[in-house]
Amino acid sequence: MSANNDVFNQLPRYVRVRSDAKAAFVEFDFAIGYPELYVELVLPQTAFAVFCEQYKVQHMDERMCAALDADAQRWRYGESASAQ
C-alpha cells in the first residue's frame, strides 16, 4: 500500500441522511475528506447500515448541515443570500 493510499484511507467519511428514517431506501449524501463535496446515493436500509460500518462514517450533525446549507445558498445566490 502506498503512502497516498494511507493518507486517503485516513480521511474522514461523512454521511447526511436526506430521507425519512422509516423509508425503505435511505437517500443520503456521502463525502470523503470534505463534507461540502459529496455524491448523492440511495441504498436499502440494511445495505446503508453495512456501508456506514464498513466506511466508518461520521453522521453530520445539525450544526454541520446548517453550515453546508448556508454555504450552498451563498454559492447559488451570492453573499447577500444570508441577508434575506
PDB file as gemmi writes it, atoms N, CA and C in Angstrom:
CRYST1    1.000    1.000    1.000  90.00  90.00  90.00 P 1                      
ATOM      1  N   MET A   1       0.846  -1.175   0.000  1.00  0.00           N  
ATOM      2  CA  MET A   1       0.000   0.000   0.000  1.00  0.00           C  
ATOM      3  C   MET A   1       0.891   1.237   0.000  1.00  0.00           C  
ATOM      4  N   SER A   2       0.597   2.170  -0.869  1.00  0.00           N  
ATOM      5  CA  SER A   2       1.420   3.366  -0.974  1.00  0.00           C  
ATOM      6  C   SER A   2       1.062   4.374   0.113  1.00  0.00           C  
ATOM      7  N   ALA A   3       1.939   5.350   0.290  1.00  0.00           N  
ATOM      8  CA  ALA A   3       1.695   6.406   1.279  1.00  0.00           C  
ATOM      9  C   ALA A   3       0.447   7.200   0.921  1.00  0.00           C  
ATOM     10  N   ASN A   4       0.192   7.392  -0.391  1.00  0.00           N  
ATOM     11  CA  ASN A   4      -1.010   8.121  -0.811  1.00  0.00           C  
ATOM     12  C   ASN A   4      -2.273   7.383  -0.386  1.00  0.00           C  
ATOM     13  N   ASN A   5      -2.281   6.057  -0.511  1.00  0.00           N  
ATOM     14  CA  ASN A   5      -3.441   5.274  -0.073  1.00  0.00           C  
ATOM     15  C   ASN A   5      -3.633   5.382   1.427  1.00  0.00           C  
ATOM     16  N   ASP A   6      -2.533   5.389   2.182  1.00  0.00           N  
ATOM     17  CA  ASP A   6      -2.636   5.528   3.632  1.00  0.00           C  
ATOM     18  C   ASP A   6      -3.299   6.846   4.006  1.00  0.00           C  
ATOM     19  N   VAL A   7      -2.884   7.924   3.356  1.00  0.00           N  
ATOM     20  CA  VAL A   7      -3.457   9.247   3.628  1.00  0.00           C  
ATOM     21  C   VAL A   7      -4.936   9.255   3.246  1.00  0.00           C  
ATOM     22  N   PHE A   8      -5.257   8.732   2.074  1.00  0.00           N  
ATOM     23  CA  PHE A   8      -6.645   8.701   1.616  1.00  0.00           C  
ATOM     24  C   PHE A   8      -7.520   7.902   2.579  1.00  0.00           C  
ATOM     25  N   ASN A   9      -7.036   6.752   3.003  1.00  0.00           N  
ATOM     26  CA  ASN A   9      -7.819   5.894   3.894  1.00  0.00           C  
ATOM     27  C   ASN A   9      -8.029   6.505   5.270  1.00  0.00           C  
ATOM     28  N   GLN A  10      -7.221   7.484   5.634  1.00  0.00           N  
ATOM     29  CA  GLN A  10      -7.369   8.149   6.932  1.00  0.00           C  
ATOM     30  C   GLN A  10      -8.302   9.353   6.879  1.00  0.00           C  
ATOM     31  N   LEU A  11      -8.711   9.772   5.678  1.00  0.00           N  
ATOM     32  CA  LEU A  11      -9.629  10.908   5.568  1.00  0.00           C  
ATOM     33  C   LEU A  11     -10.986  10.532   6.163  1.00  0.00           C  
ATOM     34  N   PRO A  12     -11.622  11.476   6.855  1.00  0.00           N  
ATOM     35  CA  PRO A  12     -12.941  11.177   7.423  1.00  0.00           C  
ATOM     36  C   PRO A  12     -13.986  11.010   6.333  1.00  0.00           C  
ATOM     37  N   ARG A  13     -14.953  10.160   6.593  1.00  0.00           N  
ATOM     38  CA  ARG A  13     -16.082   9.946   5.691  1.00  0.00           C  
ATOM     39  C   ARG A  13     -17.333  10.467   6.386  1.00  0.00           C  
ATOM     40  N   TYR A  14     -18.141  11.186   5.632  1.00  0.00           N  
ATOM     41  CA  TYR A  14     -19.334  11.820   6.188  1.00  0.00           C  
ATOM     42  C   TYR A  14     -20.583  11.345   5.456  1.00  0.00           C  
ATOM     43  N   VAL A  15     -21.676  11.212   6.182  1.00  0.00           N  
ATOM     44  CA  VAL A  15     -22.979  10.991   5.562  1.00  0.00           C  
ATOM     45  C   VAL A  15     -23.980  11.978   6.136  1.00  0.00           C  
ATOM     46  N   ARG A  16     -24.891  12.363   5.268  1.00  0.00           N  
ATOM     47  CA  ARG A  16     -26.015  13.212   5.653  1.00  0.00           C  
ATOM     48  C   ARG A  16     -27.265  12.552   5.095  1.00  0.00           C  
ATOM     49  N   VAL A  17     -28.089  12.025   5.964  1.00  0.00           N  
ATOM     50  CA  VAL A  17     -29.301  11.333   5.534  1.00  0.00           C  
ATOM     51  C   VAL A  17     -30.345  12.366   5.134  1.00  0.00           C  
ATOM     52  N   ARG A  18     -30.931  12.157   3.957  1.00  0.00           N  
ATOM     53  CA  ARG A  18     -31.931  13.082   3.423  1.00  0.00           C  
ATOM     54  C   ARG A  18     -33.347  12.513   3.492  1.00  0.00           C  
ATOM     55  N   SER A  19     -33.476  11.214   3.658  1.00  0.00           N  
ATOM     56  CA  SER A  19     -34.791  10.578   3.624  1.00  0.00           C  
ATOM     57  C   SER A  19     -35.351  10.386   5.029  1.00  0.00           C  
ATOM     58  N   ASP A  20     -36.621  10.034   5.080  1.00  0.00           N  
ATOM     59  CA  ASP A  20     -37.296   9.734   6.336  1.00  0.00           C  
ATOM     60  C   ASP A  20     -36.699   8.464   6.938  1.00  0.00           C  
ATOM     61  N   ALA A  21     -36.603   8.422   8.234  1.00  0.00           N  
ATOM     62  CA  ALA A  21     -35.994   7.279   8.920  1.00  0.00           C  
ATOM     63  C   ALA A  21     -36.752   5.973   8.665  1.00  0.00           C  
ATOM     64  N   LYS A  22     -38.038   6.051   8.354  1.00  0.00           N  
ATOM     65  CA  LYS A  22     -38.845   4.846   8.135  1.00  0.00           C  
ATOM     66  C   LYS A  22     -38.918   4.429   6.669  1.00  0.00           C  
ATOM     67  N   ALA A  23     -38.257   5.155   5.789  1.00  0.00           N  
ATOM     68  CA  ALA A  23     -38.301   4.843   4.361  1.00  0.00           C  
ATOM     69  C   ALA A  23     -37.585   3.521   4.081  1.00  0.00           C  
ATOM     70  N   ALA A  24     -38.042   2.820   3.051  1.00  0.00           N  
ATOM     71  CA  ALA A  24     -37.414   1.546   2.671  1.00  0.00           C  
ATOM     72  C   ALA A  24     -35.999   1.764   2.158  1.00  0.00           C  
ATOM     73  N   PHE A  25     -35.789   2.895   1.494  1.00  0.00           N  
ATOM     74  CA  PHE A  25     -34.472   3.238   0.961  1.00  0.00           C  
ATOM     75  C   PHE A  25     -33.952   4.491   1.652  1.00  0.00           C  
ATOM     76  N   VAL A  26     -32.666   4.510   1.912  1.00  0.00           N  
ATOM     77  CA  VAL A  26     -32.026   5.664   2.545  1.00  0.00           C  
ATOM     78  C   VAL A  26     -31.402   6.516   1.450  1.00  0.00           C  
ATOM     79  N   GLU A  27     -31.856   7.754   1.345  1.00  0.00           N  
ATOM     80  CA  GLU A  27     -31.248   8.732   0.440  1.00  0.00           C  
ATOM     81  C   GLU A  27     -30.261   9.531   1.272  1.00  0.00           C  
ATOM     82  N   PHE A  28     -29.002   9.607   0.813  1.00  0.00           N  
ATOM     83  CA  PHE A  28     -28.004  10.275   1.623  1.00  0.00           C  
ATOM     84  C   PHE A  28     -26.894  10.882   0.774  1.00  0.00           C  
ATOM     85  N   ASP A  29     -26.207  11.846   1.367  1.00  0.00           N  
ATOM     86  CA  ASP A  29     -25.014  12.440   0.770  1.00  0.00           C  
ATOM     87  C   ASP A  29     -23.819  11.747   1.403  1.00  0.00           C  
ATOM     88  N   PHE A  30     -22.804  11.455   0.592  1.00  0.00           N  
ATOM     89  CA  PHE A  30     -21.597  10.802   1.077  1.00  0.00           C  
ATOM     90  C   PHE A  30     -20.402  11.628   0.636  1.00  0.00           C  
ATOM     91  N   ALA A  31     -19.529  11.950   1.590  1.00  0.00           N  
ATOM     92  CA  ALA A  31     -18.343  12.757   1.301  1.00  0.00           C  
ATOM     93  C   ALA A  31     -17.116  12.121   1.941  1.00  0.00           C  
ATOM     94  N   ILE A  32     -15.989  12.299   1.291  1.00  0.00           N  
ATOM     95  CA  ILE A  32     -14.712  11.833   1.826  1.00  0.00           C  
ATOM     96  C   ILE A  32     -13.804  13.039   1.982  1.00  0.00           C  
ATOM     97  N   GLY A  33     -13.431  13.323   3.213  1.00  0.00           N  
ATOM     98  CA  GLY A  33     -12.486  14.400   3.493  1.00  0.00           C  
ATOM     99  C   GLY A  33     -13.097  15.777   3.597  1.00  0.00           C  
ATOM    100  N   TYR A  34     -13.965  16.134   2.681  1.00  0.00           N  
ATOM    101  CA  TYR A  34     -14.554  17.473   2.619  1.00  0.00           C  
ATOM    102  C   TYR A  34     -16.073  17.341   2.539  1.00  0.00           C  
ATOM    103  N   PRO A  35     -16.788  17.637   3.611  1.00  0.00           N  
ATOM    104  CA  PRO A  35     -18.235  17.416   3.613  1.00  0.00           C  
ATOM    105  C   PRO A  35     -18.993  18.205   2.553  1.00  0.00           C  
ATOM    106  N   GLU A  36     -18.417  19.300   2.080  1.00  0.00           N  
ATOM    107  CA  GLU A  36     -19.111  20.102   1.067  1.00  0.00           C  
ATOM    108  C   GLU A  36     -18.998  19.521  -0.337  1.00  0.00           C  
ATOM    109  N   LEU A  37     -18.144  18.514  -0.525  1.00  0.00           N  
ATOM    110  CA  LEU A  37     -18.001  17.833  -1.815  1.00  0.00           C  
ATOM    111  C   LEU A  37     -18.534  16.418  -1.659  1.00  0.00           C  
ATOM    112  N   TYR A  38     -19.750  16.199  -2.112  1.00  0.00           N  
ATOM    113  CA  TYR A  38     -20.408  14.926  -1.849  1.00  0.00           C  
ATOM    114  C   TYR A  38     -21.096  14.382  -3.091  1.00  0.00           C  
ATOM    115  N   VAL A  39     -21.434  13.113  -3.010  1.00  0.00           N  
ATOM    116  CA  VAL A  39     -22.271  12.470  -4.020  1.00  0.00           C  
ATOM    117  C   VAL A  39     -23.564  12.054  -3.338  1.00  0.00           C  
ATOM    118  N   GLU A  40     -24.633  12.021  -4.114  1.00  0.00           N  
ATOM    119  CA  GLU A  40     -25.925  11.593  -3.588  1.00  0.00           C  
ATOM    120  C   GLU A  40     -26.087  10.115  -3.896  1.00  0.00           C  
ATOM    121  N   LEU A  41     -26.426   9.333  -2.877  1.00  0.00           N  
ATOM    122  CA  LEU A  41     -26.569   7.891  -3.026  1.00  0.00           C  
ATOM    123  C   LEU A  41     -27.891   7.422  -2.429  1.00  0.00           C  
ATOM    124  N   VAL A  42     -28.316   6.235  -2.850  1.00  0.00           N  
ATOM    125  CA  VAL A  42     -29.529   5.603  -2.324  1.00  0.00           C  
ATOM    126  C   VAL A  42     -29.220   4.128  -2.097  1.00  0.00           C  
ATOM    127  N   LEU A  43     -29.536   3.638  -0.910  1.00  0.00           N  
ATOM    128  CA  LEU A  43     -29.340   2.229  -0.564  1.00  0.00           C  
ATOM    129  C   LEU A  43     -30.516   1.743   0.276  1.00  0.00           C  
ATOM    130  N   PRO A  44     -30.804   0.441   0.209  1.00  0.00           N  
ATOM    131  CA  PRO A  44     -31.784  -0.111   1.151  1.00  0.00           C  
ATOM    132  C   PRO A  44     -31.256   0.055   2.573  1.00  0.00           C  
ATOM    133  N   GLN A  45     -32.161   0.070   3.548  1.00  0.00           N  
ATOM    134  CA  GLN A  45     -31.785   0.306   4.953  1.00  0.00           C  
ATOM    135  C   GLN A  45     -30.637  -0.601   5.407  1.00  0.00           C  
ATOM    136  N   THR A  46     -30.737  -1.894   5.145  1.00  0.00           N  
ATOM    137  CA  THR A  46     -29.717  -2.846   5.599  1.00  0.00           C  
ATOM    138  C   THR A  46     -28.370  -2.567   4.948  1.00  0.00           C  
ATOM    139  N   ALA A  47     -28.373  -2.308   3.661  1.00  0.00           N  
ATOM    140  CA  ALA A  47     -27.129  -2.011   2.946  1.00  0.00           C  
ATOM    141  C   ALA A  47     -26.511  -0.704   3.446  1.00  0.00           C  
ATOM    142  N   PHE A  48     -27.356   0.270   3.787  1.00  0.00           N  
ATOM    143  CA  PHE A  48     -26.854   1.533   4.317  1.00  0.00           C  
ATOM    144  C   PHE A  48     -26.129   1.309   5.641  1.00  0.00           C  
ATOM    145  N   ALA A  49     -26.700   0.475   6.499  1.00  0.00           N  
ATOM    146  CA  ALA A  49     -26.054   0.174   7.788  1.00  0.00           C  
ATOM    147  C   ALA A  49     -24.688  -0.480   7.571  1.00  0.00           C  
ATOM    148  N   VAL A  50     -24.603  -1.396   6.627  1.00  0.00           N  
ATOM    149  CA  VAL A  50     -23.325  -2.055   6.312  1.00  0.00           C  
ATOM    150  C   VAL A  50     -22.338  -1.034   5.739  1.00  0.00           C  
ATOM    151  N   PHE A  51     -22.811  -0.182   4.850  1.00  0.00           N  
ATOM    152  CA  PHE A  51     -21.991   0.860   4.236  1.00  0.00           C  
ATOM    153  C   PHE A  51     -21.376   1.752   5.312  1.00  0.00           C  
ATOM    154  N   CYS A  52     -22.213   2.200   6.243  1.00  0.00           N  
ATOM    155  CA  CYS A  52     -21.734   3.087   7.308  1.00  0.00           C  
ATOM    156  C   CYS A  52     -20.695   2.398   8.182  1.00  0.00           C  
ATOM    157  N   GLU A  53     -20.915   1.150   8.483  1.00  0.00           N  
ATOM    158  CA  GLU A  53     -19.958   0.402   9.308  1.00  0.00           C  
ATOM    159  C   GLU A  53     -18.650   0.166   8.554  1.00  0.00           C  
ATOM    160  N   GLN A  54     -18.763  -0.230   7.304  1.00  0.00           N  
ATOM    161  CA  GLN A  54     -17.574  -0.537   6.503  1.00  0.00           C  
ATOM    162  C   GLN A  54     -16.685   0.687   6.318  1.00  0.00           C  
ATOM    163  N   TYR A  55     -17.298   1.841   6.057  1.00  0.00           N  
ATOM    164  CA  TYR A  55     -16.522   3.053   5.789  1.00  0.00           C  
ATOM    165  C   TYR A  55     -16.319   3.918   7.025  1.00  0.00           C  
ATOM    166  N   LYS A  56     -16.810   3.458   8.176  1.00  0.00           N  
ATOM    167  CA  LYS A  56     -16.625   4.165   9.450  1.00  0.00           C  
ATOM    168  C   LYS A  56     -17.018   5.645   9.302  1.00  0.00           C  
ATOM    169  N   VAL A  57     -18.240   5.853   8.846  1.00  0.00           N  
ATOM    170  CA  VAL A  57     -18.706   7.204   8.549  1.00  0.00           C  
ATOM    171  C   VAL A  57     -19.036   7.983   9.811  1.00  0.00           C  
ATOM    172  N   GLN A  58     -18.990   9.288   9.665  1.00  0.00           N  
ATOM    173  CA  GLN A  58     -19.455  10.215  10.692  1.00  0.00           C  
ATOM    174  C   GLN A  58     -20.762  10.810  10.175  1.00  0.00           C  
ATOM    175  N   HIS A  59     -21.815  10.707  10.976  1.00  0.00           N  
ATOM    176  CA  HIS A  59     -23.079  11.323  10.583  1.00  0.00           C  
ATOM    177  C   HIS A  59     -22.985  12.813  10.883  1.00  0.00           C  
ATOM    178  N   MET A  60     -23.337  13.622   9.883  1.00  0.00           N  
ATOM    179  CA  MET A  60     -23.282  15.075  10.066  1.00  0.00           C  
ATOM    180  C   MET A  60     -24.325  15.497  11.090  1.00  0.00           C  
ATOM    181  N   ASP A  61     -23.925  16.390  11.986  1.00  0.00           N  
ATOM    182  CA  ASP A  61     -24.872  16.898  12.973  1.00  0.00           C  
ATOM    183  C   ASP A  61     -25.597  18.122  12.394  1.00  0.00           C  
ATOM    184  N   GLU A  62     -26.554  18.630  13.160  1.00  0.00           N  
ATOM    185  CA  GLU A  62     -27.366  19.761  12.684  1.00  0.00           C  
ATOM    186  C   GLU A  62     -26.523  20.997  12.383  1.00  0.00           C  
ATOM    187  N   ARG A  63     -25.528  21.251  13.222  1.00  0.00           N  
ATOM    188  CA  ARG A  63     -24.676  22.423  13.028  1.00  0.00           C  
ATOM    189  C   ARG A  63     -23.901  22.318  11.713  1.00  0.00           C  
ATOM    190  N   MET A  64     -23.352  21.146  11.439  1.00  0.00           N  
ATOM    191  CA  MET A  64     -22.603  20.943  10.205  1.00  0.00           C  
ATOM    192  C   MET A  64     -23.526  21.059   8.991  1.00  0.00           C  
ATOM    193  N   CYS A  65     -24.713  20.494   9.076  1.00  0.00           N  
ATOM    194  CA  CYS A  65     -25.674  20.572   7.977  1.00  0.00           C  
ATOM    195  C   CYS A  65     -26.089  22.017   7.713  1.00  0.00           C  
ATOM    196  N   ALA A  66     -26.332  22.771   8.780  1.00  0.00           N  
ATOM    197  CA  ALA A  66     -26.720  24.181   8.621  1.00  0.00           C  
ATOM    198  C   ALA A  66     -25.610  24.984   7.958  1.00  0.00           C  
ATOM    199  N   ALA A  67     -24.363  24.717   8.335  1.00  0.00           N  
ATOM    200  CA  ALA A  67     -23.230  25.423   7.727  1.00  0.00           C  
ATOM    201  C   ALA A  67     -23.116  25.083   6.248  1.00  0.00           C  
ATOM    202  N   LEU A  68     -23.308  23.821   5.895  1.00  0.00           N  
ATOM    203  CA  LEU A  68     -23.252  23.418   4.484  1.00  0.00           C  
ATOM    204  C   LEU A  68     -24.388  24.035   3.684  1.00  0.00           C  
ATOM    205  N   ASP A  69     -25.594  24.075   4.277  1.00  0.00           N  
ATOM    206  CA  ASP A  69     -26.742  24.687   3.601  1.00  0.00           C  
ATOM    207  C   ASP A  69     -26.513  26.181   3.377  1.00  0.00           C  
ATOM    208  N   ALA A  70     -25.954  26.862   4.367  1.00  0.00           N  
ATOM    209  CA  ALA A  70     -25.671  28.294   4.231  1.00  0.00           C  
ATOM    210  C   ALA A  70     -24.637  28.533   3.141  1.00  0.00           C  
ATOM    211  N   ASP A  71     -23.624  27.693   3.092  1.00  0.00           N  
ATOM    212  CA  ASP A  71     -22.593  27.822   2.056  1.00  0.00           C  
ATOM    213  C   ASP A  71     -23.194  27.590   0.670  1.00  0.00           C  
ATOM    214  N   ALA A  72     -24.086  26.607   0.548  1.00  0.00           N  
ATOM    215  CA  ALA A  72     -24.743  26.335  -0.733  1.00  0.00           C  
ATOM    216  C   ALA A  72     -25.593  27.530  -1.161  1.00  0.00           C  
ATOM    217  N   GLN A  73     -26.267  28.170  -0.204  1.00  0.00           N  
ATOM    218  CA  GLN A  73     -27.069  29.362  -0.516  1.00  0.00           C  
ATOM    219  C   GLN A  73     -26.192  30.492  -1.055  1.00  0.00           C  
ATOM    220  N   ARG A  74     -25.042  30.685  -0.435  1.00  0.00           N  
ATOM    221  CA  ARG A  74     -24.123  31.733  -0.908  1.00  0.00           C  
ATOM    222  C   ARG A  74     -23.649  31.448  -2.326  1.00  0.00           C  
ATOM    223  N   TRP A  75     -23.373  30.187  -2.623  1.00  0.00           N  
ATOM    224  CA  TRP A  75     -22.937  29.826  -3.972  1.00  0.00           C  
ATOM    225  C   TRP A  75     -24.061  30.053  -4.980  1.00  0.00           C  
ATOM    226  N   ARG A  76     -25.283  29.717  -4.607  1.00  0.00           N  
ATOM    227  CA  ARG A  76     -26.410  29.850  -5.538  1.00  0.00           C  
ATOM    228  C   ARG A  76     -26.833  31.287  -5.733  1.00  0.00           C  
ATOM    229  N   TYR A  77     -26.865  32.062  -4.637  1.00  0.00           N  
ATOM    230  CA  TYR A  77     -27.499  33.372  -4.704  1.00  0.00           C  
ATOM    231  C   TYR A  77     -26.577  34.528  -4.375  1.00  0.00           C  
ATOM    232  N   GLY A  78     -25.332  34.278  -4.069  1.00  0.00           N  
ATOM    233  CA  GLY A  78     -24.399  35.341  -3.743  1.00  0.00           C  
ATOM    234  C   GLY A  78     -24.360  35.622  -2.247  1.00  0.00           C  
ATOM    235  N   GLU A  79     -23.460  36.475  -1.848  1.00  0.00           N  
ATOM    236  CA  GLU A  79     -23.250  36.789  -0.428  1.00  0.00           C  
ATOM    237  C   GLU A  79     -24.482  37.381   0.228  1.00  0.00           C  
ATOM    238  N   SER A  80     -25.322  38.084  -0.523  1.00  0.00           N  
ATOM    239  CA  SER A  80     -26.481  38.738   0.070  1.00  0.00           C  
ATOM    240  C   SER A  80     -27.578  37.741   0.445  1.00  0.00           C  
ATOM    241  N   ALA A  81     -27.423  36.464   0.070  1.00  0.00           N  
ATOM    242  CA  ALA A  81     -28.457  35.466   0.389  1.00  0.00           C  
ATOM    243  C   ALA A  81     -28.678  35.340   1.886  1.00  0.00           C  
ATOM    244  N   SER A  82     -27.629  35.535   2.678  1.00  0.00           N  
ATOM    245  CA  SER A  82     -27.776  35.403   4.135  1.00  0.00           C  
ATOM    246  C   SER A  82     -28.576  36.556   4.726  1.00  0.00           C  
ATOM    247  N   ALA A  83     -28.706  37.661   3.997  1.00  0.00           N  
ATOM    248  CA  ALA A  83     -29.444  38.818   4.489  1.00  0.00           C  
ATOM    249  C   ALA A  83     -30.938  38.705   4.177  1.00  0.00           C  
ATOM    250  N   GLN A  84     -31.328  37.726   3.383  1.00  0.00           N  
ATOM    251  CA  GLN A  84     -32.743  37.614   3.005  1.00  0.00           C  
ATOM    252  C   GLN A  84     -33.573  37.008   4.082  1.00  0.00           C  
TER     253      GLN A  84                                                      
END                                                                             
